[in-house]
Amino acid sequence: MKLRGVNLGSWLLLEKWMVPSVFEGLAATDETTWCAEMGSGRATGCASTGKAS
């Protein structure tokens, strides 16, 4: 049985290996730890801007 899929690449979730520039200077490795490090107010604004483009 063949399985086929699609990589939506950082469309629904930030990942450090796909968008390293967003994680520069942070110890975060995924969206959860990135939001925790950035703080809720700043992370929401940055995430919205990035996903809108």
PDBQT receptor file of N, H, CA, C and O in Angstrom, charges set to zero:
ATOM      1  N   MET A   1       0.840  -1.174   0.000  1.00  0.00    +0.000 N 
ATOM      2  CA  MET A   1       0.000   0.000   0.000  1.00  0.00    +0.000 C 
ATOM      3  C   MET A   1       0.891   1.245   0.000  1.00  0.00    +0.000 C 
ATOM      4  O   MET A   1       1.764   1.384   0.857  1.00  0.00    +0.000 OA
ATOM      5  N   LYS A   2       0.674   2.140  -0.950  1.00  0.00    +0.000 N 
ATOM      6  H   LYS A   2      -0.036   2.027  -1.646  1.00  0.00    +0.000 HD
ATOM      7  CA  LYS A   2       1.425   3.395  -1.021  1.00  0.00    +0.000 C 
ATOM      8  C   LYS A   2       0.696   4.465  -0.231  1.00  0.00    +0.000 C 
ATOM      9  O   LYS A   2      -0.526   4.598  -0.303  1.00  0.00    +0.000 OA
ATOM     10  N   LEU A   3       1.468   5.216   0.515  1.00  0.00    +0.000 N 
ATOM     11  H   LEU A   3       2.460   5.108   0.573  1.00  0.00    +0.000 HD
ATOM     12  CA  LEU A   3       0.925   6.363   1.250  1.00  0.00    +0.000 C 
ATOM     13  C   LEU A   3       1.462   7.628   0.609  1.00  0.00    +0.000 C 
ATOM     14  O   LEU A   3       2.644   7.714   0.275  1.00  0.00    +0.000 OA
ATOM     15  N   ARG A   4       0.608   8.587   0.442  1.00  0.00    +0.000 N 
ATOM     16  H   ARG A   4      -0.352   8.517   0.714  1.00  0.00    +0.000 HD
ATOM     17  CA  ARG A   4       1.022   9.865  -0.134  1.00  0.00    +0.000 C 
ATOM     18  C   ARG A   4       0.634  10.984   0.809  1.00  0.00    +0.000 C 
ATOM     19  O   ARG A   4      -0.386  10.906   1.494  1.00  0.00    +0.000 OA
ATOM     20  N   GLY A   5       1.444  12.018   0.840  1.00  0.00    +0.000 N 
ATOM     21  H   GLY A   5       2.272  12.081   0.283  1.00  0.00    +0.000 HD
ATOM     22  CA  GLY A   5       1.162  13.128   1.738  1.00  0.00    +0.000 C 
ATOM     23  C   GLY A   5       1.709  14.437   1.208  1.00  0.00    +0.000 C 
ATOM     24  O   GLY A   5       2.345  14.488   0.155  1.00  0.00    +0.000 OA
ATOM     25  N   VAL A   6       1.452  15.473   1.949  1.00  0.00    +0.000 N 
ATOM     26  H   VAL A   6       0.936  15.431   2.804  1.00  0.00    +0.000 HD
ATOM     27  CA  VAL A   6       1.891  16.812   1.574  1.00  0.00    +0.000 C 
ATOM     28  C   VAL A   6       2.540  17.462   2.787  1.00  0.00    +0.000 C 
ATOM     29  O   VAL A   6       2.032  17.348   3.902  1.00  0.00    +0.000 OA
ATOM     30  N   ASN A   7       3.651  18.137   2.577  1.00  0.00    +0.000 N 
ATOM     31  H   ASN A   7       4.064  18.230   1.671  1.00  0.00    +0.000 HD
ATOM     32  CA  ASN A   7       4.311  18.881   3.635  1.00  0.00    +0.000 C 
ATOM     33  C   ASN A   7       3.815  20.326   3.554  1.00  0.00    +0.000 C 
ATOM     34  O   ASN A   7       4.116  21.028   2.588  1.00  0.00    +0.000 OA
ATOM     35  N   LEU A   8       3.073  20.767   4.540  1.00  0.00    +0.000 N 
ATOM     36  H   LEU A   8       2.829  20.196   5.324  1.00  0.00    +0.000 HD
ATOM     37  CA  LEU A   8       2.521  22.117   4.533  1.00  0.00    +0.000 C 
ATOM     38  C   LEU A   8       3.508  23.152   5.076  1.00  0.00    +0.000 C 
ATOM     39  O   LEU A   8       3.164  24.324   5.224  1.00  0.00    +0.000 OA
ATOM     40  N   GLY A   9       4.713  22.723   5.366  1.00  0.00    +0.000 N 
ATOM     41  H   GLY A   9       4.993  21.771   5.246  1.00  0.00    +0.000 HD
ATOM     42  CA  GLY A   9       5.821  23.568   5.742  1.00  0.00    +0.000 C 
ATOM     43  C   GLY A   9       5.554  24.876   6.466  1.00  0.00    +0.000 C 
ATOM     44  O   GLY A   9       5.482  25.931   5.837  1.00  0.00    +0.000 OA
ATOM     45  N   SER A  10       5.410  24.816   7.760  1.00  0.00    +0.000 N 
ATOM     46  H   SER A  10       5.469  23.959   8.272  1.00  0.00    +0.000 HD
ATOM     47  CA  SER A  10       5.250  25.978   8.636  1.00  0.00    +0.000 C 
ATOM     48  C   SER A  10       3.958  26.749   8.399  1.00  0.00    +0.000 C 
ATOM     49  O   SER A  10       3.853  27.900   8.824  1.00  0.00    +0.000 OA
ATOM     50  N   TRP A  11       2.993  26.166   7.748  1.00  0.00    +0.000 N 
ATOM     51  H   TRP A  11       3.078  25.232   7.402  1.00  0.00    +0.000 HD
ATOM     52  CA  TRP A  11       1.717  26.841   7.522  1.00  0.00    +0.000 C 
ATOM     53  C   TRP A  11       0.869  26.827   8.794  1.00  0.00    +0.000 C 
ATOM     54  O   TRP A  11       0.256  27.836   9.142  1.00  0.00    +0.000 OA
ATOM     55  N   LEU A  12       0.831  25.700   9.477  1.00  0.00    +0.000 N 
ATOM     56  H   LEU A  12       1.329  24.880   9.194  1.00  0.00    +0.000 HD
ATOM     57  CA  LEU A  12       0.028  25.577  10.690  1.00  0.00    +0.000 C 
ATOM     58  C   LEU A  12       0.855  25.573  11.969  1.00  0.00    +0.000 C 
ATOM     59  O   LEU A  12       0.311  25.759  13.057  1.00  0.00    +0.000 OA
ATOM     60  N   LEU A  13       2.158  25.364  11.850  1.00  0.00    +0.000 N 
ATOM     61  H   LEU A  13       2.600  25.212  10.966  1.00  0.00    +0.000 HD
ATOM     62  CA  LEU A  13       3.013  25.250  13.020  1.00  0.00    +0.000 C 
ATOM     63  C   LEU A  13       4.411  25.741  12.689  1.00  0.00    +0.000 C 
ATOM     64  O   LEU A  13       4.979  25.359  11.666  1.00  0.00    +0.000 OA
ATOM     65  N   LEU A  14       4.968  26.584  13.546  1.00  0.00    +0.000 N 
ATOM     66  H   LEU A  14       4.506  26.894  14.377  1.00  0.00    +0.000 HD
ATOM     67  CA  LEU A  14       6.338  27.048  13.346  1.00  0.00    +0.000 C 
ATOM     68  C   LEU A  14       7.318  25.949  13.732  1.00  0.00    +0.000 C 
ATOM     69  O   LEU A  14       7.172  25.313  14.775  1.00  0.00    +0.000 OA
ATOM     70  N   GLU A  15       8.304  25.733  12.895  1.00  0.00    +0.000 N 
ATOM     71  H   GLU A  15       8.423  26.250  12.047  1.00  0.00    +0.000 HD
ATOM     72  CA  GLU A  15       9.355  24.768  13.194  1.00  0.00    +0.000 C 
ATOM     73  C   GLU A  15      10.694  25.424  12.892  1.00  0.00    +0.000 C 
ATOM     74  O   GLU A  15      10.860  26.050  11.846  1.00  0.00    +0.000 OA
ATOM     75  N   LYS A  16      11.639  25.281  13.798  1.00  0.00    +0.000 N 
ATOM     76  H   LYS A  16      11.504  24.772  14.648  1.00  0.00    +0.000 HD
ATOM     77  CA  LYS A  16      12.929  25.949  13.685  1.00  0.00    +0.000 C 
ATOM     78  C   LYS A  16      13.674  25.556  12.414  1.00  0.00    +0.000 C 
ATOM     79  O   LYS A  16      14.302  26.407  11.785  1.00  0.00    +0.000 OA
ATOM     80  N   TRP A  17      13.619  24.315  12.034  1.00  0.00    +0.000 N 
ATOM     81  H   TRP A  17      13.109  23.623  12.546  1.00  0.00    +0.000 HD
ATOM     82  CA  TRP A  17      14.372  23.862  10.859  1.00  0.00    +0.000 C 
ATOM     83  C   TRP A  17      13.797  24.411   9.556  1.00  0.00    +0.000 C 
ATOM     84  O   TRP A  17      14.481  24.411   8.533  1.00  0.00    +0.000 OA
ATOM     85  N   MET A  18      12.544  24.881   9.583  1.00  0.00    +0.000 N 
ATOM     86  H   MET A  18      11.989  24.882  10.414  1.00  0.00    +0.000 HD
ATOM     87  CA  MET A  18      11.942  25.412   8.364  1.00  0.00    +0.000 C 
ATOM     88  C   MET A  18      12.026  26.943   8.281  1.00  0.00    +0.000 C 
ATOM     89  O   MET A  18      12.086  27.503   7.186  1.00  0.00    +0.000 OA
ATOM     90  N   VAL A  19      12.030  27.617   9.436  1.00  0.00    +0.000 N 
ATOM     91  H   VAL A  19      11.982  27.162  10.325  1.00  0.00    +0.000 HD
ATOM     92  CA  VAL A  19      12.087  29.091   9.472  1.00  0.00    +0.000 C 
ATOM     93  C   VAL A  19      13.106  29.512  10.534  1.00  0.00    +0.000 C 
ATOM     94  O   VAL A  19      12.726  30.057  11.570  1.00  0.00    +0.000 OA
ATOM     95  N   PRO A  20      14.387  29.265  10.288  1.00  0.00    +0.000 N 
ATOM     96  CA  PRO A  20      15.391  29.567  11.314  1.00  0.00    +0.000 C 
ATOM     97  C   PRO A  20      15.488  31.047  11.685  1.00  0.00    +0.000 C 
ATOM     98  O   PRO A  20      15.865  31.366  12.813  1.00  0.00    +0.000 OA
ATOM     99  N   SER A  21      15.163  31.945  10.780  1.00  0.00    +0.000 N 
ATOM    100  H   SER A  21      14.857  31.686   9.864  1.00  0.00    +0.000 HD
ATOM    101  CA  SER A  21      15.278  33.382  11.062  1.00  0.00    +0.000 C 
ATOM    102  C   SER A  21      14.338  33.832  12.176  1.00  0.00    +0.000 C 
ATOM    103  O   SER A  21      14.664  34.774  12.899  1.00  0.00    +0.000 OA
ATOM    104  N   VAL A  22      13.195  33.197  12.334  1.00  0.00    +0.000 N 
ATOM    105  H   VAL A  22      12.930  32.432  11.746  1.00  0.00    +0.000 HD
ATOM    106  CA  VAL A  22      12.240  33.557  13.381  1.00  0.00    +0.000 C 
ATOM    107  C   VAL A  22      12.772  33.174  14.761  1.00  0.00    +0.000 C 
ATOM    108  O   VAL A  22      12.401  33.783  15.765  1.00  0.00    +0.000 OA
ATOM    109  N   PHE A  23      13.634  32.172  14.806  1.00  0.00    +0.000 N 
ATOM    110  H   PHE A  23      13.935  31.677  13.990  1.00  0.00    +0.000 HD
ATOM    111  CA  PHE A  23      14.141  31.645  16.068  1.00  0.00    +0.000 C 
ATOM    112  C   PHE A  23      15.520  32.187  16.439  1.00  0.00    +0.000 C 
ATOM    113  O   PHE A  23      16.084  31.778  17.454  1.00  0.00    +0.000 OA
ATOM    114  N   GLU A  24      16.071  33.096  15.641  1.00  0.00    +0.000 N 
ATOM    115  H   GLU A  24      15.613  33.428  14.816  1.00  0.00    +0.000 HD
ATOM    116  CA  GLU A  24      17.415  33.625  15.912  1.00  0.00    +0.000 C 
ATOM    117  C   GLU A  24      17.497  34.262  17.291  1.00  0.00    +0.000 C 
ATOM    118  O   GLU A  24      16.646  35.068  17.666  1.00  0.00    +0.000 OA
ATOM    119  N   GLY A  25      18.531  33.890  18.041  1.00  0.00    +0.000 N 
ATOM    120  H   GLY A  25      19.222  33.235  17.735  1.00  0.00    +0.000 HD
ATOM    121  CA  GLY A  25      18.759  34.449  19.360  1.00  0.00    +0.000 C 
ATOM    122  C   GLY A  25      17.910  33.834  20.467  1.00  0.00    +0.000 C 
ATOM    123  O   GLY A  25      17.973  34.283  21.611  1.00  0.00    +0.000 OA
ATOM    124  N   LEU A  26      17.119  32.814  20.143  1.00  0.00    +0.000 N 
ATOM    125  H   LEU A  26      17.068  32.450  19.214  1.00  0.00    +0.000 HD
ATOM    126  CA  LEU A  26      16.275  32.157  21.139  1.00  0.00    +0.000 C 
ATOM    127  C   LEU A  26      16.694  30.704  21.323  1.00  0.00    +0.000 C 
ATOM    128  O   LEU A  26      17.263  30.100  20.414  1.00  0.00    +0.000 OA
ATOM    129  N   ALA A  27      16.418  30.154  22.475  1.00  0.00    +0.000 N 
ATOM    130  H   ALA A  27      15.955  30.645  23.213  1.00  0.00    +0.000 HD
ATOM    131  CA  ALA A  27      16.699  28.741  22.728  1.00  0.00    +0.000 C 
ATOM    132  C   ALA A  27      15.537  27.867  22.255  1.00  0.00    +0.000 C 
ATOM    133  O   ALA A  27      15.645  26.641  22.257  1.00  0.00    +0.000 OA
ATOM    134  N   ALA A  28      14.441  28.482  21.854  1.00  0.00    +0.000 N 
ATOM    135  H   ALA A  28      14.354  29.478  21.852  1.00  0.00    +0.000 HD
ATOM    136  CA  ALA A  28      13.241  27.751  21.442  1.00  0.00    +0.000 C 
ATOM    137  C   ALA A  28      13.522  26.864  20.225  1.00  0.00    +0.000 C 
ATOM    138  O   ALA A  28      14.331  27.206  19.362  1.00  0.00    +0.000 OA
ATOM    139  N   THR A  29      12.840  25.725  20.177  1.00  0.00    +0.000 N 
ATOM    140  H   THR A  29      12.183  25.446  20.878  1.00  0.00    +0.000 HD
ATOM    141  CA  THR A  29      12.995  24.799  19.056  1.00  0.00    +0.000 C 
ATOM    142  C   THR A  29      11.680  24.536  18.331  1.00  0.00    +0.000 C 
ATOM    143  O   THR A  29      11.669  23.934  17.258  1.00  0.00    +0.000 OA
ATOM    144  N   ASP A  30      10.573  24.987  18.917  1.00  0.00    +0.000 N 
ATOM    145  H   ASP A  30      10.581  25.476  19.789  1.00  0.00    +0.000 HD
ATOM    146  CA  ASP A  30       9.267  24.797  18.290  1.00  0.00    +0.000 C 
ATOM    147  C   ASP A  30       8.351  25.960  18.670  1.00  0.00    +0.000 C 
ATOM    148  O   ASP A  30       8.747  26.845  19.428  1.00  0.00    +0.000 OA
ATOM    149  N   GLU A  31       7.129  25.955  18.144  1.00  0.00    +0.000 N 
ATOM    150  H   GLU A  31       6.807  25.236  17.528  1.00  0.00    +0.000 HD
ATOM    151  CA  GLU A  31       6.215  27.073  18.365  1.00  0.00    +0.000 C 
ATOM    152  C   GLU A  31       5.841  27.252  19.840  1.00  0.00    +0.000 C 
ATOM    153  O   GLU A  31       5.692  28.382  20.306  1.00  0.00    +0.000 OA
ATOM    154  N   THR A  32       5.692  26.167  20.564  1.00  0.00    +0.000 N 
ATOM    155  H   THR A  32       5.813  25.249  20.186  1.00  0.00    +0.000 HD
ATOM    156  CA  THR A  32       5.306  26.245  21.975  1.00  0.00    +0.000 C 
ATOM    157  C   THR A  32       6.384  26.938  22.805  1.00  0.00    +0.000 C 
ATOM    158  O   THR A  32       6.086  27.849  23.578  1.00  0.00    +0.000 OA
ATOM    159  N   THR A  33       7.626  26.510  22.647  1.00  0.00    +0.000 N 
ATOM    160  H   THR A  33       7.868  25.770  22.020  1.00  0.00    +0.000 HD
ATOM    161  CA  THR A  33       8.706  27.123  23.423  1.00  0.00    +0.000 C 
ATOM    162  C   THR A  33       9.020  28.531  22.906  1.00  0.00    +0.000 C 
ATOM    163  O   THR A  33       9.462  29.385  23.674  1.00  0.00    +0.000 OA
ATOM    164  N   TRP A  34       8.796  28.777  21.619  1.00  0.00    +0.000 N 
ATOM    165  H   TRP A  34       8.437  28.084  20.994  1.00  0.00    +0.000 HD
ATOM    166  CA  TRP A  34       8.987  30.109  21.044  1.00  0.00    +0.000 C 
ATOM    167  C   TRP A  34       8.009  31.102  21.673  1.00  0.00    +0.000 C 
ATOM    168  O   TRP A  34       8.403  32.200  22.067  1.00  0.00    +0.000 OA
ATOM    169  N   CYS A  35       6.736  30.716  21.768  1.00  0.00    +0.000 N 
ATOM    170  H   CYS A  35       6.416  29.824  21.448  1.00  0.00    +0.000 HD
ATOM    171  CA  CYS A  35       5.719  31.577  22.378  1.00  0.00    +0.000 C 
ATOM    172  C   CYS A  35       6.031  31.833  23.848  1.00  0.00    +0.000 C 
ATOM    173  O   CYS A  35       5.855  32.950  24.334  1.00  0.00    +0.000 OA
ATOM    174  N   ALA A  36       6.492  30.806  24.558  1.00  0.00    +0.000 N 
ATOM    175  H   ALA A  36       6.634  29.898  24.164  1.00  0.00    +0.000 HD
ATOM    176  CA  ALA A  36       6.824  30.954  25.975  1.00  0.00    +0.000 C 
ATOM    177  C   ALA A  36       7.981  31.943  26.155  1.00  0.00    +0.000 C 
ATOM    178  O   ALA A  36       7.965  32.761  27.075  1.00  0.00    +0.000 OA
ATOM    179  N   GLU A  37       8.978  31.864  25.279  1.00  0.00    +0.000 N 
ATOM    180  H   GLU A  37       8.992  31.199  24.532  1.00  0.00    +0.000 HD
ATOM    181  CA  GLU A  37      10.130  32.764  25.378  1.00  0.00    +0.000 C 
ATOM    182  C   GLU A  37       9.780  34.196  24.979  1.00  0.00    +0.000 C 
ATOM    183  O   GLU A  37      10.271  35.147  25.588  1.00  0.00    +0.000 OA
ATOM    184  N   MET A  38       8.951  34.351  23.981  1.00  0.00    +0.000 N 
ATOM    185  H   MET A  38       8.553  33.578  23.486  1.00  0.00    +0.000 HD
ATOM    186  CA  MET A  38       8.593  35.675  23.471  1.00  0.00    +0.000 C 
ATOM    187  C   MET A  38       7.599  36.393  24.387  1.00  0.00    +0.000 C 
ATOM    188  O   MET A  38       7.594  37.623  24.444  1.00  0.00    +0.000 OA
ATOM    189  N   GLY A  39       6.772  35.653  25.092  1.00  0.00    +0.000 N 
ATOM    190  H   GLY A  39       6.776  34.654  25.046  1.00  0.00    +0.000 HD
ATOM    191  CA  GLY A  39       5.714  36.255  25.894  1.00  0.00    +0.000 C 
ATOM    192  C   GLY A  39       4.445  36.323  25.063  1.00  0.00    +0.000 C 
ATOM    193  O   GLY A  39       4.518  36.493  23.846  1.00  0.00    +0.000 OA
ATOM    194  N   SER A  40       3.312  36.197  25.674  1.00  0.00    +0.000 N 
ATOM    195  H   SER A  40       3.252  36.059  26.662  1.00  0.00    +0.000 HD
ATOM    196  CA  SER A  40       2.050  36.056  24.943  1.00  0.00    +0.000 C 
ATOM    197  C   SER A  40       1.725  37.239  24.029  1.00  0.00    +0.000 C 
ATOM    198  O   SER A  40       1.298  37.024  22.895  1.00  0.00    +0.000 OA
ATOM    199  N   GLY A  41       1.908  38.459  24.477  1.00  0.00    +0.000 N 
ATOM    200  H   GLY A  41       2.255  38.634  25.398  1.00  0.00    +0.000 HD
ATOM    201  CA  GLY A  41       1.577  39.622  23.656  1.00  0.00    +0.000 C 
ATOM    202  C   GLY A  41       2.438  39.741  22.417  1.00  0.00    +0.000 C 
ATOM    203  O   GLY A  41       1.920  39.961  21.322  1.00  0.00    +0.000 OA
ATOM    204  N   ARG A  42       3.720  39.602  22.570  1.00  0.00    +0.000 N 
ATOM    205  H   ARG A  42       4.140  39.424  23.460  1.00  0.00    +0.000 HD
ATOM    206  CA  ARG A  42       4.654  39.741  21.445  1.00  0.00    +0.000 C 
ATOM    207  C   ARG A  42       4.560  38.559  20.492  1.00  0.00    +0.000 C 
ATOM    208  O   ARG A  42       4.622  38.741  19.277  1.00  0.00    +0.000 OA
ATOM    209  N   ALA A  43       4.412  37.357  21.024  1.00  0.00    +0.000 N 
ATOM    210  H   ALA A  43       4.361  37.209  22.012  1.00  0.00    +0.000 HD
ATOM    211  CA  ALA A  43       4.332  36.157  20.188  1.00  0.00    +0.000 C 
ATOM    212  C   ALA A  43       3.101  36.182  19.303  1.00  0.00    +0.000 C 
ATOM    213  O   ALA A  43       3.174  35.791  18.138  1.00  0.00    +0.000 OA
ATOM    214  N   THR A  44       1.975  36.633  19.829  1.00  0.00    +0.000 N 
ATOM    215  H   THR A  44       1.916  36.951  20.775  1.00  0.00    +0.000 HD
ATOM    216  CA  THR A  44       0.736  36.693  19.043  1.00  0.00    +0.000 C 
ATOM    217  C   THR A  44       0.900  37.626  17.861  1.00  0.00    +0.000 C 
ATOM    218  O   THR A  44       0.512  37.281  16.745  1.00  0.00    +0.000 OA
ATOM    219  N   GLY A  45       1.453  38.769  18.077  1.00  0.00    +0.000 N 
ATOM    220  H   GLY A  45       1.768  39.049  18.983  1.00  0.00    +0.000 HD
ATOM    221  CA  GLY A  45       1.653  39.729  16.996  1.00  0.00    +0.000 C 
ATOM    222  C   GLY A  45       2.617  39.220  15.935  1.00  0.00    +0.000 C 
ATOM    223  O   GLY A  45       2.360  39.374  14.742  1.00  0.00    +0.000 OA
ATOM    224  N   CYS A  46       3.711  38.624  16.350  1.00  0.00    +0.000 N 
ATOM    225  H   CYS A  46       3.920  38.499  17.320  1.00  0.00    +0.000 HD
ATOM    226  CA  CYS A  46       4.703  38.108  15.401  1.00  0.00    +0.000 C 
ATOM    227  C   CYS A  46       4.142  36.932  14.615  1.00  0.00    +0.000 C 
ATOM    228  O   CYS A  46       4.333  36.858  13.402  1.00  0.00    +0.000 OA
ATOM    229  N   ALA A  47       3.467  36.028  15.271  1.00  0.00    +0.000 N 
ATOM    230  H   ALA A  47       3.312  36.088  16.257  1.00  0.00    +0.000 HD
ATOM    231  CA  ALA A  47       2.914  34.847  14.606  1.00  0.00    +0.000 C 
ATOM    232  C   ALA A  47       1.856  35.243  13.595  1.00  0.00    +0.000 C 
ATOM    233  O   ALA A  47       1.810  34.681  12.501  1.00  0.00    +0.000 OA
ATOM    234  N   SER A  48       1.009  36.194  13.936  1.00  0.00    +0.000 N 
ATOM    235  H   SER A  48       1.046  36.651  14.825  1.00  0.00    +0.000 HD
ATOM    236  CA  SER A  48      -0.050  36.629  13.026  1.00  0.00    +0.000 C 
ATOM    237  C   SER A  48       0.548  37.259  11.776  1.00  0.00    +0.000 C 
ATOM    238  O   SER A  48       0.092  36.999  10.662  1.00  0.00    +0.000 OA
ATOM    239  N   THR A  49       1.554  38.075  11.959  1.00  0.00    +0.000 N 
ATOM    240  H   THR A  49       1.925  38.286  12.863  1.00  0.00    +0.000 HD
ATOM    241  CA  THR A  49       2.197  38.750  10.837  1.00  0.00    +0.000 C 
ATOM    242  C   THR A  49       2.868  37.742   9.919  1.00  0.00    +0.000 C 
ATOM    243  O   THR A  49       2.748  37.836   8.698  1.00  0.00    +0.000 OA
ATOM    244  N   GLY A  50       3.566  36.790  10.493  1.00  0.00    +0.000 N 
ATOM    245  H   GLY A  50       3.664  36.714  11.485  1.00  0.00    +0.000 HD
ATOM    246  CA  GLY A  50       4.252  35.785   9.694  1.00  0.00    +0.000 C 
ATOM    247  C   GLY A  50       3.319  34.881   8.923  1.00  0.00    +0.000 C 
ATOM    248  O   GLY A  50       3.598  34.537   7.775  1.00  0.00    +0.000 OA
ATOM    249  N   LYS A  51       2.230  34.495   9.527  1.00  0.00    +0.000 N 
ATOM    250  H   LYS A  51       2.003  34.774  10.460  1.00  0.00    +0.000 HD
ATOM    251  CA  LYS A  51       1.303  33.573   8.866  1.00  0.00    +0.000 C 
ATOM    252  C   LYS A  51       0.400  34.284   7.862  1.00  0.00    +0.000 C 
ATOM    253  O   LYS A  51      -0.198  33.635   7.004  1.00  0.00    +0.000 OA
ATOM    254  N   ALA A  52       0.294  35.604   7.958  1.00  0.00    +0.000 N 
ATOM    255  H   ALA A  52       0.779  36.131   8.655  1.00  0.00    +0.000 HD
ATOM    256  CA  ALA A  52      -0.550  36.343   7.039  1.00  0.00    +0.000 C 
ATOM    257  C   ALA A  52       0.116  36.539   5.682  1.00  0.00    +0.000 C 
ATOM    258  O   ALA A  52      -0.558  36.759   4.677  1.00  0.00    +0.000 OA
ATOM    259  N   SER A  53       1.440  36.457   5.662  1.00  0.00    +0.000 N 
ATOM    260  H   SER A  53       1.988  36.279   6.479  1.00  0.00    +0.000 HD
ATOM    261  CA  SER A  53       2.134  36.721   4.390  1.00  0.00    +0.000 C 
ATOM    262  C   SER A  53       2.370  35.487   3.572  1.00  0.00    +0.000 C 
ATOM    263  O   SER A  53       2.942  35.566   2.485  1.00  0.00    +0.000 OA
TER     264      SER A  53
